[in-house]
Amino acid sequence: MVKELKLDYLKTYLISMNWEIFGYIGTVIVLYSFLIESIFRLRLINSIGSMFWIVYGIGIMAWPTIIVNSCVLMIHSIWFIKHRKKWLR
């Protein structure tokens, strides 16, 4: 009985959670990343913003948001792998 109540509470909480906060945080982080001159830091911070957008997209079930930000994150990850020796000095 108690376990069922906890699961019901969790489902209710996740459904009613204000997912927009993740979208706003992601927006601020992505916009801030474009003010940075270092391409490494720009991509790193932009990746963090994309992660927030992915969480937001999952929360509101917006597939275009999930897909585009997953692609951005993948592009940044590939760039980091290709340039890891240059940036790890």
N, C-alpha and C positions, 0 to 999 in steps of 0.2 A: 504493500500500500504506500509506504513512504517513498520507495524507489519510483513508483509510478507518478507520485506527486512531484518528485524532483525532475523527472523527465518531462512532464507536462509544463512545469515552470520553465525549464530550459527552452522547450519549443516555443512557448509564449514569448519569452524574453528575446529569442533570436528573431522571431517574426516581427515583434514590435520595436526592435532595436533601431535607433536612428542611424541608418547606414550613411546618410548624407555627410556625417562628420568625416568619414574616410575620404569621400570625394573632395571635400573642402581642403583637408590636410594634403591630399595628393596634388591638388591644384596649386596650393601655396608652394609646395616643395618643387614641383616641376617649373613653375614660374621663377622661383629663386635660382634654380639650376642654370637658367639662361643668363644670369648676371655674373656667372663665374667665368674667368678667363681660361683656367686650366681645363683642357679637354678631358683629362682623367677625372677630375673632381666633378665636372659638369655631368659626365656620363654616370658617375657613381650616385650623385644626388638625384639625377633624373631617374635612375633605376629604382631608387627608394620611393620616389613619387609614383612610378608606375606600379609598384607593389601595392601601394595604398589604393590606386585606381582599380587594380585587379580585385582586391578585397571588396571595394565598393560595388564593382560590377557583379561579383558573386552574390553580395547581399541583396541587390535589387534584381538579380537575374537578367542583367543586360549583356547579352552575348557580344554585341559589337564592342562594348567597352572592355570586356574580358579579352577578346581576341586581339584588338589593336595594342593593348598594353602588354599582353603576353609577347607579342611580336617585338615591341620596343625593347622589352626586357631581354629577349633572346638576342636581338641585334647588339645590345650593349654587352651582353655576356660574351658573345663571339668576339667582339672588339677587345674586351679585356683579355681573353685567352690569346688572341693574336699578338697583343702588345705587352704581355705580362713581363717579358724580360726587360723591356725598356723602362717600365714603371716600377720594377722591383729593385732597381739599383739603389 
